[in-house]
């Protein structure tokens, strides 16, 4: 009897699934999202047989992405996603809606090492959060069942249109490190050795409040070759995944300023700080970025997550209001804090502070009115040259659908006229998805483009085979 692949689970596009990362549990659906899902279900049931696909295959395709984005438009009452009706049932029309003639650089990607704590405790806790609040008509689980290097290669390079990526990691020391600096660097070396030259860069994680960390930075610079330092001002993660530690800020005299001075001394001048998704602690705020950037004009400061917070309760903390226009009354809430921090020290657009979109964009896709406010505010305060693309993969699996949603997104005319936001042009999207990162990290964009276009991805198969045989790579 011939082998038959099992039917694909009937899941909606990624941006309408209830997924999560190491930093938050799945968010509940709003009533508007439920109505959009109902619209999407009806469209899929009608269109899938018409194009000869199962319901699950339809939802996983760009046709399903188009249908999901159009359902969100209908619920929002405006055209936030420029997707034509025929893209719901015509593959060529869908491909045209999401086309991009430029390489994509994803500056926030992760995987989990196969050491016992990371492989067992951490991965199990992560994967158990994914499907908990799915509507009853969604059956089965996502196809992401582990978070290893093999899954990383598949999700980031094989199933998503990523030309180059930056590998980073959550905070954690000793047994609680999900991926060490040496493992991140060795992953890059392995990919390059097997033929994926220029496809991966890496951070080095620093805990500046921990004894001896500033002294270790020189060794990490020399052995690991990081493109930037990744820091978490809200503390470290331990056995319970709850941030702990002394908590610090980039502009404080005890920890932040000595760390910035050390980064300057070592010549690795990109400081990538997790800012947002941390409203359990005050030091997750981006309020320190403006003062730090003004004090260190020769350093670059990248705010990972752009200060975004969820508009749902978290533990004992009250929910943040949904993202809206910047006002004085809301200056210290959510992404508005990103605006406030640069304005407080007189930094104009195009300064040495950057905004990154990992997880933030994933959460905003299903709330397009909030997405318009977030992108509009960042474009006004930071300029089109200082916003960077990140996905926070592989927590969401392959993120092609989330990328396609960004390519189709536009800030409606009403928002531009009422709030003074600029138009989100194709040129600006290209900058966000590739050119801005290439400039910041000193990457040769034409080489990246050429490598991606000519790459048969044979190296990816070799990397997976190496991992299956030897496990997570690390430096000797």
TORKOL-4160 file (C-alpha; in steps of 0.2 Angstrom, whole numbers, padded with zeros to 4 digits, m for minus):
476
<pt num="1" X="0000" Y="0000" Z="0000"/>
<pt num="2" X="0008" Y="0017" Z="m0005"/>
<pt num="3" X="0012" Y="0029" Z="0009"/>
<pt num="4" X="0001" Y="0044" Z="0012"/>
<pt num="5" X="0006" Y="0059" Z="0021"/>
<pt num="6" X="m0007" Y="0063" Z="0035"/>
<pt num="7" X="m0019" Y="0078" Z="0032"/>
<pt num="8" X="m0012" Y="0095" Z="0038"/>
<pt num="9" X="m0021" Y="0101" Z="0053"/>
<pt num="10" X="m0034" Y="0114" Z="0050"/>
<pt num="11" X="m0025" Y="0128" Z="0058"/>
<pt num="12" X="m0028" Y="0146" Z="0053"/>
<pt num="13" X="m0013" Y="0157" Z="0047"/>
<pt num="14" X="0000" Y="0160" Z="0060"/>
<pt num="15" X="m0005" Y="0177" Z="0064"/>
<pt num="16" X="m0022" Y="0171" Z="0069"/>
<pt num="17" X="m0016" Y="0157" Z="0080"/>
<pt num="18" X="m0014" Y="0158" Z="0099"/>
<pt num="19" X="0005" Y="0155" Z="0100"/>
<pt num="20" X="0017" Y="0162" Z="0113"/>
<pt num="21" X="0036" Y="0164" Z="0116"/>
<pt num="22" X="0047" Y="0162" Z="0131"/>
<pt num="23" X="0041" Y="0179" Z="0137"/>
<pt num="24" X="0022" Y="0177" Z="0138"/>
<pt num="25" X="0007" Y="0164" Z="0137"/>
<pt num="26" X="m0005" Y="0164" Z="0123"/>
<pt num="27" X="m0016" Y="0179" Z="0122"/>
<pt num="28" X="m0035" Y="0177" Z="0123"/>
<pt num="29" X="m0045" Y="0181" Z="0107"/>
<pt num="30" X="m0055" Y="0197" Z="0107"/>
<pt num="31" X="m0072" Y="0197" Z="0100"/>
<pt num="32" X="m0067" Y="0205" Z="0084"/>
<pt num="33" X="m0053" Y="0192" Z="0081"/>
<pt num="34" X="m0066" Y="0178" Z="0084"/>
<pt num="35" X="m0078" Y="0186" Z="0071"/>
<pt num="36" X="m0063" Y="0187" Z="0059"/>
<pt num="37" X="m0060" Y="0169" Z="0062"/>
<pt num="38" X="m0078" Y="0165" Z="0058"/>
<pt num="39" X="m0076" Y="0175" Z="0041"/>
<pt num="40" X="m0060" Y="0166" Z="0037"/>
<pt num="41" X="m0068" Y="0149" Z="0041"/>
<pt num="42" X="m0082" Y="0152" Z="0029"/>
<pt num="43" X="m0070" Y="0158" Z="0015"/>
<pt num="44" X="m0059" Y="0143" Z="0017"/>
<pt num="45" X="m0073" Y="0131" Z="0017"/>
<pt num="46" X="m0079" Y="0139" Z="0000"/>
<pt num="47" X="m0062" Y="0142" Z="m0008"/>
<pt num="48" X="m0052" Y="0126" Z="m0003"/>
<pt num="49" X="m0063" Y="0114" Z="m0014"/>
<pt num="50" X="m0063" Y="0126" Z="m0028"/>
<pt num="51" X="m0044" Y="0126" Z="m0029"/>
<pt num="52" X="m0042" Y="0108" Z="m0025"/>
<pt num="53" X="m0034" Y="0109" Z="m0008"/>
<pt num="54" X="m0039" Y="0102" Z="0009"/>
<pt num="55" X="m0045" Y="0115" Z="0022"/>
<pt num="56" X="m0028" Y="0113" Z="0031"/>
<pt num="57" X="m0018" Y="0115" Z="0015"/>
<pt num="58" X="m0028" Y="0130" Z="0010"/>
<pt num="59" X="m0025" Y="0139" Z="0027"/>
<pt num="60" X="m0006" Y="0135" Z="0026"/>
<pt num="61" X="m0005" Y="0143" Z="0009"/>
<pt num="62" X="m0004" Y="0161" Z="0004"/>
<pt num="63" X="m0022" Y="0159" Z="m0001"/>
<pt num="64" X="m0026" Y="0156" Z="0017"/>
<pt num="65" X="m0015" Y="0171" Z="0022"/>
<pt num="66" X="m0024" Y="0182" Z="0010"/>
<pt num="67" X="m0041" Y="0176" Z="0016"/>
<pt num="68" X="m0036" Y="0179" Z="0034"/>
<pt num="69" X="m0030" Y="0197" Z="0031"/>
<pt num="70" X="m0045" Y="0201" Z="0021"/>
<pt num="71" X="m0056" Y="0195" Z="0036"/>
<pt num="72" X="m0046" Y="0207" Z="0047"/>
<pt num="73" X="m0049" Y="0221" Z="0035"/>
<pt num="74" X="m0068" Y="0217" Z="0035"/>
<pt num="75" X="m0068" Y="0217" Z="0054"/>
<pt num="76" X="m0058" Y="0233" Z="0056"/>
<pt num="77" X="m0069" Y="0242" Z="0043"/>
<pt num="78" X="m0054" Y="0249" Z="0033"/>
<pt num="79" X="m0041" Y="0242" Z="0021"/>
<pt num="80" X="m0026" Y="0240" Z="0032"/>
<pt num="81" X="m0020" Y="0225" Z="0021"/>
<pt num="82" X="m0019" Y="0228" Z="0002"/>
<pt num="83" X="m0025" Y="0211" Z="m0003"/>
<pt num="84" X="m0036" Y="0209" Z="m0019"/>
<pt num="85" X="m0051" Y="0197" Z="m0018"/>
<pt num="86" X="m0044" Y="0185" Z="m0031"/>
<pt num="87" X="m0029" Y="0182" Z="m0020"/>
<pt num="88" X="m0041" Y="0171" Z="m0009"/>
<pt num="89" X="m0042" Y="0158" Z="m0024"/>
<pt num="90" X="m0028" Y="0162" Z="m0036"/>
<pt num="91" X="m0010" Y="0157" Z="m0032"/>
<pt num="92" X="m0002" Y="0170" Z="m0044"/>
<pt num="93" X="m0013" Y="0184" Z="m0037"/>
<pt num="94" X="m0008" Y="0179" Z="m0019"/>
<pt num="95" X="0010" Y="0179" Z="m0024"/>
<pt num="96" X="0009" Y="0196" Z="m0032"/>
<pt num="97" X="0001" Y="0203" Z="m0016"/>
<pt num="98" X="0016" Y="0197" Z="m0005"/>
<pt num="99" X="0030" Y="0199" Z="m0017"/>
<pt num="100" X="0046" Y="0207" Z="m0012"/>
<pt num="101" X="0061" Y="0209" Z="m0023"/>
<pt num="102" X="0074" Y="0211" Z="m0009"/>
<pt num="103" X="0082" Y="0200" Z="0004"/>
<pt num="104" X="0074" Y="0198" Z="0021"/>
<pt num="105" X="0086" Y="0200" Z="0036"/>
<pt num="106" X="0078" Y="0194" Z="0052"/>
<pt num="107" X="0087" Y="0200" Z="0067"/>
<pt num="108" X="0078" Y="0190" Z="0081"/>
<pt num="109" X="0079" Y="0172" Z="0080"/>
<pt num="110" X="0081" Y="0158" Z="0093"/>
<pt num="111" X="0083" Y="0139" Z="0096"/>
<pt num="112" X="0085" Y="0129" Z="0111"/>
<pt num="113" X="0100" Y="0118" Z="0115"/>
<pt num="114" X="0099" Y="0100" Z="0118"/>
<pt num="115" X="0106" Y="0101" Z="0136"/>
<pt num="116" X="0094" Y="0093" Z="0149"/>
<pt num="117" X="0086" Y="0109" Z="0156"/>
<pt num="118" X="0084" Y="0118" Z="0140"/>
<pt num="119" X="0079" Y="0102" Z="0130"/>
<pt num="120" X="0067" Y="0095" Z="0143"/>
<pt num="121" X="0060" Y="0108" Z="0156"/>
<pt num="122" X="0061" Y="0123" Z="0145"/>
<pt num="123" X="0055" Y="0116" Z="0129"/>
<pt num="124" X="0041" Y="0107" Z="0137"/>
<pt num="125" X="0035" Y="0122" Z="0146"/>
<pt num="126" X="0036" Y="0132" Z="0130"/>
<pt num="127" X="0026" Y="0120" Z="0119"/>
<pt num="128" X="0013" Y="0117" Z="0132"/>
<pt num="129" X="0007" Y="0135" Z="0130"/>
<pt num="130" X="0004" Y="0135" Z="0111"/>
<pt num="131" X="m0013" Y="0128" Z="0108"/>
<pt num="132" X="m0022" Y="0131" Z="0124"/>
<pt num="133" X="m0036" Y="0143" Z="0119"/>
<pt num="134" X="m0039" Y="0137" Z="0101"/>
<pt num="135" X="m0058" Y="0138" Z="0095"/>
<pt num="136" X="m0066" Y="0121" Z="0095"/>
<pt num="137" X="m0066" Y="0119" Z="0076"/>
<pt num="138" X="m0047" Y="0120" Z="0075"/>
<pt num="139" X="m0041" Y="0102" Z="0078"/>
<pt num="140" X="m0024" Y="0095" Z="0080"/>
<pt num="141" X="m0007" Y="0104" Z="0085"/>
<pt num="142" X="0005" Y="0115" Z="0075"/>
<pt num="143" X="0019" Y="0105" Z="0067"/>
<pt num="144" X="0032" Y="0112" Z="0078"/>
<pt num="145" X="0035" Y="0099" Z="0091"/>
<pt num="146" X="0053" Y="0104" Z="0097"/>
<pt num="147" X="0064" Y="0119" Z="0096"/>
<pt num="148" X="0081" Y="0112" Z="0091"/>
<pt num="149" X="0093" Y="0117" Z="0078"/>
<pt num="150" X="0085" Y="0106" Z="0065"/>
<pt num="151" X="0069" Y="0115" Z="0068"/>
<pt num="152" X="0077" Y="0132" Z="0067"/>
<pt num="153" X="0085" Y="0128" Z="0050"/>
<pt num="154" X="0068" Y="0122" Z="0044"/>
<pt num="155" X="0058" Y="0136" Z="0051"/>
<pt num="156" X="0070" Y="0151" Z="0047"/>
<pt num="157" X="0078" Y="0146" Z="0031"/>
<pt num="158" X="0068" Y="0133" Z="0022"/>
<pt num="159" X="0050" Y="0138" Z="0026"/>
<pt num="160" X="0052" Y="0157" Z="0028"/>
<pt num="161" X="0060" Y="0169" Z="0015"/>
<pt num="162" X="0075" Y="0173" Z="0026"/>
<pt num="163" X="0091" Y="0178" Z="0017"/>
<pt num="164" X="0101" Y="0181" Z="0033"/>
<pt num="165" X="0097" Y="0180" Z="0052"/>
<pt num="166" X="0104" Y="0185" Z="0068"/>
<pt num="167" X="0104" Y="0171" Z="0082"/>
<pt num="168" X="0101" Y="0177" Z="0099"/>
<pt num="169" X="0095" Y="0170" Z="0116"/>
<pt num="170" X="0085" Y="0173" Z="0132"/>
<pt num="171" X="0095" Y="0178" Z="0148"/>
<pt num="172" X="0101" Y="0164" Z="0159"/>
<pt num="173" X="0117" Y="0158" Z="0166"/>
<pt num="174" X="0125" Y="0141" Z="0170"/>
<pt num="175" X="0112" Y="0128" Z="0169"/>
<pt num="176" X="0098" Y="0140" Z="0165"/>
<pt num="177" X="0106" Y="0146" Z="0148"/>
<pt num="178" X="0095" Y="0141" Z="0134"/>
<pt num="179" X="0109" Y="0144" Z="0122"/>
<pt num="180" X="0126" Y="0150" Z="0127"/>
<pt num="181" X="0137" Y="0162" Z="0118"/>
<pt num="182" X="0149" Y="0148" Z="0113"/>
<pt num="183" X="0134" Y="0138" Z="0105"/>
<pt num="184" X="0128" Y="0153" Z="0095"/>
<pt num="185" X="0145" Y="0156" Z="0088"/>
<pt num="186" X="0148" Y="0138" Z="0084"/>
<pt num="187" X="0131" Y="0137" Z="0075"/>
<pt num="188" X="0137" Y="0152" Z="0064"/>
<pt num="189" X="0154" Y="0144" Z="0061"/>
<pt num="190" X="0145" Y="0127" Z="0057"/>
<pt num="191" X="0133" Y="0135" Z="0044"/>
<pt num="192" X="0148" Y="0144" Z="0036"/>
<pt num="193" X="0159" Y="0129" Z="0035"/>
<pt num="194" X="0145" Y="0119" Z="0027"/>
<pt num="195" X="0141" Y="0132" Z="0014"/>
<pt num="196" X="0129" Y="0144" Z="0021"/>
<pt num="197" X="0141" Y="0159" Z="0021"/>
<pt num="198" X="0134" Y="0175" Z="0026"/>
<pt num="199" X="0117" Y="0168" Z="0031"/>
<pt num="200" X="0119" Y="0169" Z="0050"/>
<pt num="201" X="0126" Y="0182" Z="0063"/>
<pt num="202" X="0126" Y="0180" Z="0081"/>
<pt num="203" X="0124" Y="0190" Z="0097"/>
<pt num="204" X="0133" Y="0188" Z="0114"/>
<pt num="205" X="0122" Y="0188" Z="0129"/>
<pt num="206" X="0129" Y="0199" Z="0143"/>
<pt num="207" X="0122" Y="0200" Z="0161"/>
<pt num="208" X="0131" Y="0216" Z="0167"/>
<pt num="209" X="0124" Y="0215" Z="0184"/>
<pt num="210" X="0132" Y="0198" Z="0187"/>
<pt num="211" X="0150" Y="0197" Z="0194"/>
<pt num="212" X="0164" Y="0195" Z="0181"/>
<pt num="213" X="0153" Y="0197" Z="0166"/>
<pt num="214" X="0161" Y="0213" Z="0160"/>
<pt num="215" X="0178" Y="0205" Z="0161"/>
<pt num="216" X="0171" Y="0190" Z="0151"/>
<pt num="217" X="0166" Y="0202" Z="0136"/>
<pt num="218" X="0183" Y="0203" Z="0129"/>
<pt num="219" X="0184" Y="0184" Z="0127"/>
<pt num="220" X="0167" Y="0183" Z="0119"/>
<pt num="221" X="0172" Y="0196" Z="0107"/>
<pt num="222" X="0187" Y="0187" Z="0102"/>
<pt num="223" X="0180" Y="0169" Z="0101"/>
<pt num="224" X="0162" Y="0172" Z="0097"/>
<pt num="225" X="0163" Y="0187" Z="0085"/>
<pt num="226" X="0146" Y="0194" Z="0090"/>
<pt num="227" X="0138" Y="0208" Z="0079"/>
<pt num="228" X="0131" Y="0215" Z="0095"/>
<pt num="229" X="0128" Y="0213" Z="0114"/>
<pt num="230" X="0111" Y="0207" Z="0119"/>
<pt num="231" X="0105" Y="0213" Z="0137"/>
<pt num="232" X="0090" Y="0211" Z="0148"/>
<pt num="233" X="0088" Y="0225" Z="0160"/>
<pt num="234" X="0073" Y="0216" Z="0169"/>
<pt num="235" X="0084" Y="0202" Z="0176"/>
<pt num="236" X="0088" Y="0184" Z="0173"/>
<pt num="237" X="0078" Y="0169" Z="0170"/>
<pt num="238" X="0079" Y="0154" Z="0182"/>
<pt num="239" X="0070" Y="0138" Z="0185"/>
<pt num="240" X="0053" Y="0146" Z="0186"/>
<pt num="241" X="0055" Y="0157" Z="0171"/>
<pt num="242" X="0052" Y="0172" Z="0182"/>
<pt num="243" X="0064" Y="0187" Z="0180"/>
<pt num="244" X="0075" Y="0189" Z="0195"/>
<pt num="245" X="0091" Y="0198" Z="0198"/>
<pt num="246" X="0096" Y="0215" Z="0203"/>
<pt num="247" X="0087" Y="0224" Z="0189"/>
<pt num="248" X="0096" Y="0238" Z="0181"/>
<pt num="249" X="0095" Y="0251" Z="0167"/>
<pt num="250" X="0107" Y="0257" Z="0153"/>
<pt num="251" X="0109" Y="0274" Z="0160"/>
<pt num="252" X="0112" Y="0269" Z="0179"/>
<pt num="253" X="0129" Y="0273" Z="0186"/>
<pt num="254" X="0131" Y="0256" Z="0195"/>
<pt num="255" X="0128" Y="0244" Z="0180"/>
<pt num="256" X="0122" Y="0252" Z="0164"/>
<pt num="257" X="0136" Y="0265" Z="0161"/>
<pt num="258" X="0150" Y="0254" Z="0165"/>
<pt num="259" X="0143" Y="0241" Z="0153"/>
<pt num="260" X="0141" Y="0254" Z="0139"/>
<pt num="261" X="0159" Y="0260" Z="0142"/>
<pt num="262" X="0165" Y="0242" Z="0141"/>
<pt num="263" X="0156" Y="0240" Z="0125"/>
<pt num="264" X="0164" Y="0255" Z="0118"/>
<pt num="265" X="0181" Y="0250" Z="0124"/>
<pt num="266" X="0179" Y="0233" Z="0115"/>
<pt num="267" X="0173" Y="0240" Z="0099"/>
<pt num="268" X="0157" Y="0230" Z="0098"/>
<pt num="269" X="0146" Y="0245" Z="0097"/>
<pt num="270" X="0128" Y="0238" Z="0095"/>
<pt num="271" X="0119" Y="0236" Z="0111"/>
<pt num="272" X="0103" Y="0226" Z="0109"/>
<pt num="273" X="0091" Y="0228" Z="0124"/>
<pt num="274" X="0075" Y="0219" Z="0127"/>
<pt num="275" X="0062" Y="0232" Z="0130"/>
<pt num="276" X="0044" Y="0228" Z="0131"/>
<pt num="277" X="0034" Y="0212" Z="0135"/>
<pt num="278" X="0041" Y="0214" Z="0153"/>
<pt num="279" X="0028" Y="0225" Z="0162"/>
<pt num="280" X="0030" Y="0214" Z="0177"/>
<pt num="281" X="0045" Y="0224" Z="0181"/>
<pt num="282" X="0049" Y="0243" Z="0179"/>
<pt num="283" X="0066" Y="0240" Z="0172"/>
<pt num="284" X="0058" Y="0232" Z="0156"/>
<pt num="285" X="0054" Y="0250" Z="0151"/>
<pt num="286" X="0064" Y="0258" Z="0136"/>
<pt num="287" X="0065" Y="0275" Z="0146"/>
<pt num="288" X="0083" Y="0273" Z="0148"/>
<pt num="289" X="0087" Y="0271" Z="0129"/>
<pt num="290" X="0086" Y="0290" Z="0125"/>
<pt num="291" X="0098" Y="0296" Z="0140"/>
<pt num="292" X="0110" Y="0281" Z="0136"/>
<pt num="293" X="0110" Y="0285" Z="0118"/>
<pt num="294" X="0113" Y="0304" Z="0121"/>
<pt num="295" X="0128" Y="0299" Z="0133"/>
<pt num="296" X="0135" Y="0287" Z="0121"/>
<pt num="297" X="0133" Y="0294" Z="0103"/>
<pt num="298" X="0146" Y="0282" Z="0096"/>
<pt num="299" X="0135" Y="0267" Z="0102"/>
<pt num="300" X="0119" Y="0261" Z="0093"/>
<pt num="301" X="0105" Y="0255" Z="0104"/>
<pt num="302" X="0092" Y="0243" Z="0097"/>
<pt num="303" X="0076" Y="0241" Z="0107"/>
<pt num="304" X="0070" Y="0223" Z="0104"/>
<pt num="305" X="0051" Y="0223" Z="0104"/>
<pt num="306" X="0050" Y="0242" Z="0104"/>
<pt num="307" X="0042" Y="0244" Z="0121"/>
<pt num="308" X="0026" Y="0235" Z="0116"/>
<pt num="309" X="0016" Y="0228" Z="0130"/>
<pt num="310" X="0000" Y="0217" Z="0130"/>
<pt num="311" X="m0017" Y="0225" Z="0133"/>
<pt num="312" X="m0022" Y="0210" Z="0144"/>
<pt num="313" X="m0019" Y="0207" Z="0163"/>
<pt num="314" X="m0003" Y="0198" Z="0168"/>
<pt num="315" X="m0003" Y="0191" Z="0185"/>
<pt num="316" X="m0006" Y="0205" Z="0197"/>
<pt num="317" X="m0002" Y="0218" Z="0184"/>
<pt num="318" X="m0017" Y="0228" Z="0176"/>
<pt num="319" X="m0018" Y="0227" Z="0157"/>
<pt num="320" X="m0011" Y="0241" Z="0147"/>
<pt num="321" X="m0022" Y="0251" Z="0136"/>
<pt num="322" X="m0023" Y="0246" Z="0117"/>
<pt num="323" X="m0010" Y="0255" Z="0107"/>
<pt num="324" X="m0017" Y="0272" Z="0100"/>
<pt num="325" X="m0010" Y="0289" Z="0096"/>
<pt num="326" X="0004" Y="0297" Z="0106"/>
<pt num="327" X="m0003" Y="0309" Z="0120"/>
<pt num="328" X="0004" Y="0317" Z="0135"/>
<pt num="329" X="m0008" Y="0307" Z="0146"/>
<pt num="330" X="m0001" Y="0290" Z="0138"/>
<pt num="331" X="0017" Y="0295" Z="0136"/>
<pt num="332" X="0023" Y="0282" Z="0148"/>
<pt num="333" X="0013" Y="0267" Z="0141"/>
<pt num="334" X="0018" Y="0254" Z="0129"/>
<pt num="335" X="0026" Y="0260" Z="0113"/>
<pt num="336" X="0023" Y="0278" Z="0117"/>
<pt num="337" X="0038" Y="0276" Z="0130"/>
<pt num="338" X="0049" Y="0274" Z="0114"/>
<pt num="339" X="0043" Y="0291" Z="0108"/>
<pt num="340" X="0045" Y="0299" Z="0125"/>
<pt num="341" X="0063" Y="0292" Z="0128"/>
<pt num="342" X="0070" Y="0300" Z="0113"/>
<pt num="343" X="0060" Y="0316" Z="0114"/>
<pt num="344" X="0066" Y="0318" Z="0132"/>
<pt num="345" X="0084" Y="0321" Z="0127"/>
<pt num="346" X="0081" Y="0329" Z="0110"/>
<pt num="347" X="0085" Y="0315" Z="0099"/>
<pt num="348" X="0078" Y="0317" Z="0081"/>
<pt num="349" X="0073" Y="0303" Z="0069"/>
<pt num="350" X="0089" Y="0294" Z="0062"/>
<pt num="351" X="0098" Y="0295" Z="0078"/>
<pt num="352" X="0107" Y="0280" Z="0087"/>
<pt num="353" X="0092" Y="0272" Z="0094"/>
<pt num="354" X="0083" Y="0259" Z="0084"/>
<pt num="355" X="0066" Y="0250" Z="0085"/>
<pt num="356" X="0064" Y="0231" Z="0082"/>
<pt num="357" X="0048" Y="0222" Z="0078"/>
<pt num="358" X="0050" Y="0204" Z="0084"/>
<pt num="359" X="0034" Y="0197" Z="0093"/>
<pt num="360" X="0027" Y="0215" Z="0092"/>
<pt num="361" X="0022" Y="0213" Z="0074"/>
<pt num="362" X="0015" Y="0196" Z="0077"/>
<pt num="363" X="0004" Y="0202" Z="0090"/>
<pt num="364" X="m0002" Y="0217" Z="0080"/>
<pt num="365" X="m0006" Y="0208" Z="0064"/>
<pt num="366" X="m0024" Y="0204" Z="0071"/>
<pt num="367" X="m0026" Y="0221" Z="0078"/>
<pt num="368" X="m0023" Y="0232" Z="0062"/>
<pt num="369" X="m0029" Y="0248" Z="0069"/>
<pt num="370" X="m0016" Y="0246" Z="0083"/>
<pt num="371" X="m0003" Y="0241" Z="0071"/>
<pt num="372" X="m0006" Y="0257" Z="0061"/>
<pt num="373" X="m0003" Y="0267" Z="0077"/>
<pt num="374" X="0013" Y="0258" Z="0082"/>
<pt num="375" X="0021" Y="0259" Z="0065"/>
<pt num="376" X="0015" Y="0277" Z="0062"/>
<pt num="377" X="0022" Y="0282" Z="0079"/>
<pt num="378" X="0039" Y="0274" Z="0076"/>
<pt num="379" X="0041" Y="0281" Z="0059"/>
<pt num="380" X="0037" Y="0299" Z="0066"/>
<pt num="381" X="0049" Y="0297" Z="0081"/>
<pt num="382" X="0063" Y="0286" Z="0073"/>
<pt num="383" X="0062" Y="0288" Z="0055"/>
<pt num="384" X="0061" Y="0276" Z="0041"/>
<pt num="385" X="0079" Y="0271" Z="0043"/>
<pt num="386" X="0079" Y="0266" Z="0061"/>
<pt num="387" X="0065" Y="0252" Z="0061"/>
<pt num="388" X="0071" Y="0234" Z="0060"/>
<pt num="389" X="0063" Y="0218" Z="0056"/>
<pt num="390" X="0063" Y="0203" Z="0068"/>
<pt num="391" X="0052" Y="0189" Z="0070"/>
<pt num="392" X="0056" Y="0180" Z="0086"/>
<pt num="393" X="0056" Y="0164" Z="0077"/>
<pt num="394" X="0056" Y="0149" Z="0081"/>
<pt num="395" X="0044" Y="0152" Z="0095"/>
<pt num="396" X="0030" Y="0153" Z="0081"/>
<pt num="397" X="0037" Y="0141" Z="0069"/>
<pt num="398" X="0040" Y="0147" Z="0052"/>
<pt num="399" X="0034" Y="0165" Z="0050"/>
<pt num="400" X="0032" Y="0167" Z="0031"/>
<pt num="401" X="0014" Y="0172" Z="0034"/>
<pt num="402" X="0018" Y="0185" Z="0047"/>
<pt num="403" X="0031" Y="0192" Z="0035"/>
<pt num="404" X="0018" Y="0192" Z="0021"/>
<pt num="405" X="0006" Y="0201" Z="0032"/>
<pt num="406" X="0019" Y="0215" Z="0034"/>
<pt num="407" X="0022" Y="0216" Z="0016"/>
<pt num="408" X="0003" Y="0219" Z="0013"/>
<pt num="409" X="0001" Y="0231" Z="0027"/>
<pt num="410" X="m0003" Y="0249" Z="0024"/>
<pt num="411" X="m0007" Y="0264" Z="0035"/>
<pt num="412" X="m0024" Y="0270" Z="0029"/>
<pt num="413" X="m0026" Y="0288" Z="0023"/>
<pt num="414" X="m0038" Y="0292" Z="0037"/>
<pt num="415" X="m0024" Y="0288" Z="0050"/>
<pt num="416" X="m0011" Y="0298" Z="0040"/>
<pt num="417" X="m0022" Y="0313" Z="0039"/>
<pt num="418" X="m0028" Y="0313" Z="0057"/>
<pt num="419" X="m0012" Y="0308" Z="0066"/>
<pt num="420" X="0001" Y="0314" Z="0054"/>
<pt num="421" X="0008" Y="0297" Z="0051"/>
<pt num="422" X="0018" Y="0294" Z="0034"/>
<pt num="423" X="0013" Y="0282" Z="0021"/>
<pt num="424" X="0021" Y="0265" Z="0023"/>
<pt num="425" X="0028" Y="0264" Z="0005"/>
<pt num="426" X="0036" Y="0249" Z="m0003"/>
<pt num="427" X="0053" Y="0258" Z="m0001"/>
<pt num="428" X="0050" Y="0260" Z="0018"/>
<pt num="429" X="0046" Y="0241" Z="0019"/>
<pt num="430" X="0061" Y="0236" Z="0010"/>
<pt num="431" X="0072" Y="0247" Z="0022"/>
<pt num="432" X="0064" Y="0239" Z="0037"/>
<pt num="433" X="0065" Y="0221" Z="0030"/>
<pt num="434" X="0083" Y="0223" Z="0025"/>
<pt num="435" X="0092" Y="0239" Z="0021"/>
<pt num="436" X="0092" Y="0246" Z="0038"/>
<pt num="437" X="0099" Y="0231" Z="0047"/>
<pt num="438" X="0112" Y="0229" Z="0033"/>
<pt num="439" X="0118" Y="0247" Z="0036"/>
<pt num="440" X="0118" Y="0245" Z="0055"/>
<pt num="441" X="0127" Y="0229" Z="0055"/>
<pt num="442" X="0139" Y="0233" Z="0041"/>
<pt num="443" X="0132" Y="0219" Z="0030"/>
<pt num="444" X="0135" Y="0218" Z="0011"/>
<pt num="445" X="0117" Y="0218" Z="0005"/>
<pt num="446" X="0121" Y="0213" Z="m0013"/>
<pt num="447" X="0131" Y="0199" Z="m0007"/>
<pt num="448" X="0117" Y="0193" Z="0004"/>
<pt num="449" X="0105" Y="0195" Z="m0011"/>
<pt num="450" X="0117" Y="0185" Z="m0022"/>
<pt num="451" X="0120" Y="0171" Z="m0010"/>
<pt num="452" X="0101" Y="0169" Z="m0006"/>
<pt num="453" X="0096" Y="0169" Z="m0025"/>
<pt num="454" X="0110" Y="0156" Z="m0029"/>
<pt num="455" X="0109" Y="0145" Z="m0014"/>
<pt num="456" X="0102" Y="0128" Z="m0016"/>
<pt num="457" X="0101" Y="0126" Z="0003"/>
<pt num="458" X="0112" Y="0110" Z="0002"/>
<pt num="459" X="0121" Y="0117" Z="0018"/>
<pt num="460" X="0104" Y="0116" Z="0027"/>
<pt num="461" X="0103" Y="0098" Z="0025"/>
<pt num="462" X="0121" Y="0095" Z="0030"/>
<pt num="463" X="0118" Y="0106" Z="0046"/>
<pt num="464" X="0103" Y="0096" Z="0051"/>
<pt num="465" X="0113" Y="0080" Z="0048"/>
<pt num="466" X="0127" Y="0086" Z="0058"/>
<pt num="467" X="0115" Y="0091" Z="0072"/>
<pt num="468" X="0107" Y="0074" Z="0072"/>
<pt num="469" X="0124" Y="0066" Z="0074"/>
<pt num="470" X="0133" Y="0077" Z="0086"/>
<pt num="471" X="0120" Y="0088" Z="0094"/>
<pt num="472" X="0121" Y="0107" Z="0098"/>
<pt num="473" X="0137" Y="0114" Z="0091"/>
<pt num="474" X="0149" Y="0123" Z="0103"/>
<pt num="475" X="0166" Y="0130" Z="0103"/>
<pt num="476" X="0180" Y="0118" Z="0109"/>
